[in-house]
């Protein structure tokens, strides 16, 4: 197994991708052929579950887009089931301490690499007979930074061996800061800057959820390596809004 996204991040390159939540292989198949580096299938805040996510990944299996999953929680069972259906990496929510980060890494690694992931690589071992020899090196382990507590503990969190990157969740972070949705607030920008600079110092890849295309482009210019530039639902909404505005028929029910 070769993880192109992890390789690019290690080389200091920037990668862009989409947040996926529509349980349709047609949507995944179409968008995965357009040049995005990665998709994150959201198993935390969407209808997607493990069987559906596997089906969606199968629809993109012959493309260069790398399938990743945001798991519902920092939990061994969720993570091992996600990896055993063929995810190339996981984004793990609610990591607020060094201990949380250590658990996250251990759930993604097999015992011979210091982890506690159980042995049962069902789908990936079908696709790659040498999967278990390379998985611990190729799986992308990214922790989500989305609270004041995580920002306060960021040096300890990002010092954990085996961690590949962080991903800032702007909505939850602004909520934790008491400024929900105020992305231009100084408190939010200072928190983002602290996390970003700490990541640079320790050599951990930096990620963030772009809040619209303009914001995503700003974050790429800022130097973030792993940036979400949109979503499957967003593309449908924006396309429909554009046409309806042109026709003067826009109505919200």
C-alpha positions, 0 to 999 in steps of 0.5 A, spaced: 500 500 500 502 506 498 499 513 500 500 518 496 497 523 500 502 522 506 508 522 501 506 529 499 505 531 506 512 528 508 515 532 502 512 539 504 507 539 499 500 541 499 494 537 498 486 539 497 480 535 498 473 534 499 468 533 505 464 527 503 457 526 506 452 523 500 451 516 501 451 515 493 457 511 489 455 515 483 457 522 486 463 519 489 465 516 482 464 522 479 468 527 483 474 522 484 475 523 477 476 530 477 483 531 480 482 532 488 488 529 492 483 526 497 476 525 500 474 525 507 468 521 508 464 524 514 462 518 519 461 523 525 456 528 522 453 525 517 449 519 515 455 515 513 456 508 516 462 503 515 458 499 510 456 505 506 463 508 506 466 501 504 461 502 498 463 509 496 471 507 497 470 502 492 466 507 487 473 510 487 478 505 487 481 506 480 482 513 481 488 517 484 484 520 490 486 517 496 480 515 501 480 518 508 475 517 514 473 522 519 471 517 525 465 518 529 470 518 536 477 517 538 475 509 539 479 503 538 472 499 535 471 505 530 478 506 528 479 499 526 473 497 523 474 503 518 481 501 517 479 494 515 475 497 510 480 500 506 481 507 509 488 510 507 487 514 514 483 517 519 481 524 522 480 523 529 475 528 533 476 531 540 483 530 541 484 534 547 490 532 550 497 528 549 493 522 552 488 522 547 493 523 541 497 517 544 490 513 544 489 515 537 496 513 534 495 506 538 489 505 535 491 505 528 498 501 529 499 494 529 502 491 536 509 490 532 509 497 531 507 499 538 499 499 537 493 495 539 490 495 532 487 488 532 488 483 526 483 483 521 485 487 515 479 484 511 478 489 504 485 492 504 489 485 504 484 483 498 487 489 494 494 488 497 497 482 499 503 485 503 498 490 506 500 488 513 507 489 512 506 497 510 500 499 513 503 502 519 508 506 515 502 508 510 496 509 514 495 517 515 493 519 523 490 526 523 488 529 530 482 534 530 483 540 534 477 543 535 477 546 543 480 551 547 483 545 551 486 542 545 489 549 543 492 550 550 495 543 550 497 543 542 505 542 544 504 536 548 499 533 543 503 534 537 509 531 540 506 524 540 510 519 536 506 516 530 502 522 529 502 525 522 498 531 522 492 536 525 486 538 522 483 544 525 475 544 525 473 552 525 466 551 527 467 547 533 473 551 535 469 558 535 464 554 539 469 553 544 472 560 544 465 562 545 464 566 538 461 561 534 462 562 527 466 568 527 472 566 523 474 573 523 475 574 530 482 575 533 481 570 538 480 565 533 485 567 529 490 567 534 488 560 536 489 558 529 496 561 528 498 558 535 496 551 532 499 552 525 506 555 528 507 549 533 506 544 527 511 547 523 516 547 529 515 539 530 514 537 523 507 535 523 503 536 517 498 542 518 490 541 516 484 546 516 477 546 514 476 551 509 470 555 510 468 556 503 473 557 497 476 564 499 478 562 506 481 555 503 485 559 498 487 564 504 489 558 508 493 555 502 497 561 501 498 561 509 502 555 508 497 550 510 498 543 507 492 539 508 486 543 506 478 542 505 476 546 499 469 544 499 464 538 499 459 534 495 453 537 498 456 544 497 457 543 490 450 541 489 447 547 493 452 552 489 450 549 482 443 550 484 443 557 487 447 559 481 442 557 476 436 559 480 439 566 481 441 567 473 433 565 472 431 569 477 427 564 480 431 563 487 426 561 493 428 558 499 422 554 503 
